């Protein structure tokens, strides 16, 4: 970093959407005189990647007063873009001008909320966009609809975080209680899972259901305020959308090979990075550039 001609070092978490997403944020907010480099967490030497690698490197630089530095007459700065996840609920967000969290759970919430689902999914699945228009034409509406479908799973994930209960119900996996990813809750499966969690954690079922009810009320408040993206994991959307495309196609041929893995990148290319939602990321960049 010291011997580079780069002025702004931008560090991002993942490799699927993040490098492209933040390259567009930078290119549409910084003037051409500013040189910048985007690096993923896996590019940091000695680390295995992910948010913790970025936080560790941020801490390393902050302790050495190197988030903004001057070397050989050149002034450089760093910025770290992190997925919020549930760090706000657990009160563990880092406070620094050089750390910018997503407002939503992760970057892919923005991709699916603001992207063109029809065009992206049609290109990824190689189908006529007209086949998808009626179901996927309203991206924000589709996102809220599927988040509602997954509400019971979301409640379980949040409740177990609140109770610090380690279990296979968590944000790292897809819902185990849906009839299908784009479908509603399987009531019987959900009931059995709740009983199993209560039994294995030694909590009476009645008490565990009472706690779930409290979390349900909290989730409902997020939904009522239109803030479902704050607690719904954006990376889940790809698998749900892939299943929804399969439902829409109803047995007709389409390119389904690894579709869920291809959807985020395809939809990301449809984003308009001049829209107002990007200001959450652009203003911190401008503030940091003003230090150079």
C-alpha positions as CSV (number, residue, x, y, z in Angstrom):
1,X,0.0,0.0,0.0
2,X,2.8,2.4,0.8
3,X,4.6,1.9,-2.5
4,X,1.5,2.0,-4.6
5,X,0.3,5.0,-6.6
6,X,-3.2,4.3,-5.4
7,X,-4.8,7.0,-3.3
8,X,-7.9,5.2,-2.0
9,X,-7.9,1.6,-0.9
10,X,-11.4,0.1,-0.8
11,X,-11.9,-3.2,1.0
12,X,-15.0,-5.3,0.5
13,X,-16.2,-8.6,2.0
14,X,-17.2,-11.0,-0.8
15,X,-16.3,-11.9,-4.3
16,X,-19.7,-12.6,-5.8
17,X,-21.3,-9.1,-6.0
18,X,-19.2,-6.8,-3.9
19,X,-16.2,-6.0,-6.2
20,X,-18.5,-5.0,-9.1
21,X,-21.1,-3.3,-6.8
22,X,-18.5,-1.1,-5.1
23,X,-16.5,-0.4,-8.3
24,X,-19.7,1.2,-9.7
25,X,-20.2,3.1,-6.5
26,X,-16.7,4.5,-6.7
27,X,-16.7,5.2,-10.5
28,X,-20.0,7.2,-10.2
29,X,-18.9,9.2,-7.1
30,X,-15.2,9.9,-7.5
31,X,-13.7,12.2,-10.0
32,X,-11.2,10.7,-12.5
33,X,-8.2,12.3,-10.7
34,X,-8.7,9.9,-7.8
35,X,-7.0,6.6,-8.2
36,X,-8.6,3.7,-6.2
37,X,-8.2,0.0,-5.8
38,X,-10.9,-2.5,-4.7
39,X,-9.7,-5.6,-2.8
40,X,-11.7,-8.4,-1.3
41,X,-11.1,-9.8,2.2
42,X,-9.4,-12.8,0.7
43,X,-6.6,-10.6,-0.7
44,X,-5.5,-9.6,2.7
45,X,-2.3,-11.7,3.5
46,X,-2.6,-14.2,6.3
47,X,-6.4,-14.2,6.4
48,X,-9.1,-16.6,5.2
49,X,-11.4,-13.8,4.1
50,X,-14.8,-12.6,5.3
51,X,-15.9,-9.8,7.6
52,X,-13.6,-10.7,10.4
53,X,-10.5,-10.4,8.2
54,X,-11.6,-6.9,7.2
55,X,-12.3,-5.9,10.8
56,X,-8.9,-7.3,11.9
57,X,-7.1,-5.3,9.2
58,X,-9.1,-2.2,10.0
59,X,-8.1,-2.6,13.7
60,X,-4.5,-3.1,12.7
61,X,-4.4,0.1,10.6
62,X,-6.3,2.2,13.2
63,X,-4.0,1.2,16.0
64,X,-1.1,2.4,13.8
65,X,-2.9,5.6,12.8
66,X,-2.6,4.4,9.2
67,X,-6.2,4.7,7.9
68,X,-5.0,7.9,6.4
69,X,-1.3,8.2,5.9
70,X,1.4,10.0,4.0
71,X,4.4,8.2,2.5
72,X,6.9,9.6,0.1
73,X,4.9,12.7,-0.3
74,X,1.7,10.9,-1.3
75,X,-1.4,10.8,0.9
76,X,-3.5,7.7,1.0
77,X,-6.7,6.6,2.7
78,X,-8.6,3.4,3.4
79,X,-12.3,2.6,3.5
80,X,-14.0,-0.7,4.5
81,X,-17.4,-1.6,3.2
82,X,-19.1,-4.2,5.5
83,X,-22.3,-6.1,5.5
84,X,-24.4,-5.0,8.5
85,X,-25.8,-8.5,9.1
86,X,-27.3,-8.3,12.6
87,X,-24.4,-6.3,14.1
88,X,-26.7,-3.4,14.9
89,X,-29.0,-5.7,16.9
90,X,-26.0,-7.1,18.8
91,X,-24.4,-3.7,19.3
92,X,-21.1,-4.6,17.8
93,X,-20.8,-2.2,14.8
94,X,-17.5,-0.4,14.5
95,X,-17.7,3.3,14.7
96,X,-15.4,5.0,12.3
97,X,-15.6,7.2,9.2
98,X,-13.5,4.5,7.5
99,X,-16.1,1.7,8.1
100,X,-19.3,1.9,6.1
101,X,-22.0,-0.7,6.9
102,X,-24.8,-1.5,4.6
103,X,-28.2,-0.2,5.8
104,X,-29.7,-3.5,4.8
105,X,-28.6,-7.0,6.0
106,X,-26.0,-7.3,3.1
107,X,-25.1,-6.0,-0.4
108,X,-27.5,-8.4,-2.1
109,X,-30.5,-6.8,-0.5
110,X,-29.7,-3.7,-2.6
111,X,-29.2,-5.9,-5.8
112,X,-32.6,-7.5,-5.5
113,X,-34.5,-4.5,-4.2
114,X,-33.2,-2.0,-6.9
115,X,-32.3,-4.3,-9.7
116,X,-34.4,-5.4,-12.7
117,X,-35.4,-8.9,-11.7
118,X,-37.1,-9.6,-15.0
119,X,-34.1,-8.7,-17.2
120,X,-31.5,-10.2,-14.9
121,X,-33.4,-13.5,-14.3
122,X,-34.3,-13.8,-17.9
123,X,-30.7,-13.4,-19.0
124,X,-29.4,-15.9,-16.4
125,X,-32.1,-18.5,-17.1
126,X,-32.1,-17.8,-20.9
127,X,-35.9,-17.3,-21.2
128,X,-38.1,-14.7,-22.8
129,X,-38.4,-11.8,-20.3
130,X,-42.2,-11.7,-21.0
131,X,-42.6,-15.0,-19.2
132,X,-41.4,-13.4,-16.0
133,X,-42.9,-9.9,-16.2
134,X,-46.2,-10.5,-14.3
135,X,-44.5,-12.2,-11.3
136,X,-41.2,-10.4,-11.1
137,X,-41.9,-7.0,-12.6
138,X,-42.1,-5.3,-9.2
139,X,-38.7,-6.0,-7.5
140,X,-39.5,-4.2,-4.1
141,X,-42.9,-5.9,-4.0
142,X,-41.3,-9.3,-4.7
143,X,-38.7,-8.9,-2.0
144,X,-41.3,-8.0,0.6
145,X,-43.5,-10.9,-0.5
146,X,-40.8,-13.5,-0.1
147,X,-39.6,-12.0,3.1
148,X,-43.1,-12.4,4.4
149,X,-43.2,-16.0,3.2
150,X,-40.0,-16.7,5.2
151,X,-41.2,-14.8,8.3
152,X,-41.3,-17.9,10.5
153,X,-37.8,-18.9,9.6
154,X,-36.6,-15.3,10.2
155,X,-38.2,-15.3,13.6
156,X,-36.5,-18.6,14.5
157,X,-33.1,-17.2,13.4
158,X,-33.4,-14.0,15.4
159,X,-34.8,-15.7,18.5
160,X,-31.8,-18.1,18.6
161,X,-29.4,-15.2,18.2
162,X,-31.2,-13.3,21.0
163,X,-30.9,-16.4,23.3
164,X,-27.4,-17.2,22.2
165,X,-28.5,-20.7,21.3
166,X,-26.2,-22.6,18.8
167,X,-28.4,-24.6,16.5
168,X,-28.7,-25.5,12.8
169,X,-31.3,-22.8,12.5
170,X,-29.3,-19.7,11.7
171,X,-28.6,-17.1,9.0
172,X,-25.9,-19.2,7.4
173,X,-28.4,-21.7,5.9
174,X,-31.6,-21.6,3.9
175,X,-35.0,-22.1,5.5
176,X,-35.8,-25.6,6.6
177,X,-39.5,-24.9,7.1
178,X,-40.7,-23.8,3.7
179,X,-42.9,-26.0,1.5
180,X,-40.4,-24.9,-1.2
181,X,-38.0,-21.9,-1.2
182,X,-40.6,-19.6,-3.0
183,X,-43.5,-21.1,-1.0
184,X,-45.1,-20.6,2.5
185,X,-44.2,-22.2,5.8
186,X,-44.8,-25.9,6.2
187,X,-46.7,-25.7,9.4
188,X,-46.1,-29.3,10.5
189,X,-42.3,-29.1,9.8
190,X,-42.2,-25.8,11.7
191,X,-44.0,-27.2,14.7
192,X,-41.7,-30.2,14.9
193,X,-38.6,-28.0,14.6
194,X,-39.8,-25.7,17.4
195,X,-40.4,-28.7,19.6
196,X,-37.0,-30.1,18.8
197,X,-35.2,-26.9,19.5
198,X,-37.0,-26.5,22.9
199,X,-36.2,-30.1,23.8
200,X,-32.5,-30.0,22.8
201,X,-31.9,-26.7,24.6
202,X,-33.8,-27.6,27.8
203,X,-36.4,-24.9,27.4
204,X,-40.1,-25.8,28.0
205,X,-42.0,-25.7,24.7
206,X,-44.5,-23.3,26.1
207,X,-41.8,-20.9,27.2
208,X,-40.0,-21.1,23.9
209,X,-43.2,-20.4,22.0
210,X,-43.7,-17.3,24.3
211,X,-40.2,-16.1,23.3
212,X,-41.0,-16.7,19.6
213,X,-44.1,-14.6,20.0
214,X,-42.0,-11.7,21.3
215,X,-39.6,-12.0,18.4
216,X,-42.6,-12.2,16.0
217,X,-43.9,-8.9,17.3
218,X,-40.4,-7.4,16.7
219,X,-40.3,-8.7,13.1
220,X,-43.8,-7.4,12.5
221,X,-42.7,-3.9,13.5
222,X,-39.8,-4.1,11.0
223,X,-42.2,-5.1,8.3
224,X,-44.7,-2.5,9.2
225,X,-42.1,0.2,8.8
226,X,-40.9,-1.2,5.5
227,X,-37.6,-2.2,7.1
228,X,-37.6,-5.9,6.3
229,X,-34.3,-5.6,4.5
230,X,-32.6,-4.8,7.8
231,X,-33.2,-8.3,9.1
232,X,-33.7,-10.4,6.0
233,X,-30.5,-11.9,4.6
234,X,-30.1,-10.7,1.0
235,X,-28.1,-13.8,0.0
236,X,-31.2,-15.9,0.5
237,X,-33.0,-14.1,-2.4
238,X,-31.0,-15.9,-5.1
239,X,-32.2,-19.3,-4.1
240,X,-35.7,-18.1,-3.7
241,X,-35.7,-16.4,-7.0
242,X,-34.2,-19.5,-8.8
243,X,-37.1,-21.6,-7.3
244,X,-39.6,-18.9,-8.3
245,X,-38.3,-19.0,-11.9
246,X,-38.8,-22.8,-11.8
247,X,-42.3,-22.3,-10.6
248,X,-43.1,-19.8,-13.3
249,X,-41.6,-21.9,-16.1
250,X,-43.9,-24.8,-14.9
251,X,-41.8,-27.6,-16.6
252,X,-40.9,-25.6,-19.7
253,X,-37.2,-25.7,-20.6
254,X,-34.8,-23.1,-19.3
255,X,-31.1,-22.9,-18.2
256,X,-31.4,-24.0,-14.6
257,X,-27.8,-25.1,-14.1
258,X,-26.4,-23.2,-11.1
259,X,-29.0,-20.6,-11.6
260,X,-29.1,-19.4,-8.0
261,X,-25.3,-18.8,-8.2
262,X,-25.6,-16.7,-11.4
263,X,-28.6,-14.6,-10.5
264,X,-26.9,-12.0,-8.2
265,X,-24.3,-11.0,-10.7
266,X,-26.8,-10.9,-13.6
267,X,-29.2,-8.7,-11.7
268,X,-26.4,-6.5,-10.4
269,X,-25.6,-5.4,-14.0
270,X,-29.1,-3.9,-14.2
271,X,-28.6,-1.5,-11.2
272,X,-28.6,2.2,-11.8
273,X,-25.8,3.6,-9.6
274,X,-26.9,7.2,-10.1
275,X,-30.1,6.6,-8.1
276,X,-30.5,8.2,-4.6
277,X,-30.1,4.9,-2.7
278,X,-26.4,4.9,-3.5
279,X,-25.8,8.1,-1.5
280,X,-25.5,6.0,1.7
281,X,-22.2,4.7,0.2
282,X,-21.1,7.7,-1.8
283,X,-21.1,10.4,0.9
284,X,-18.6,8.5,3.1
285,X,-16.3,8.2,0.1
286,X,-16.5,11.9,-0.5
287,X,-15.8,12.6,3.2
288,X,-12.7,10.4,3.1
289,X,-11.4,11.9,-0.2
290,X,-11.7,15.3,1.3
291,X,-8.9,14.3,3.7
292,X,-6.4,13.6,0.9
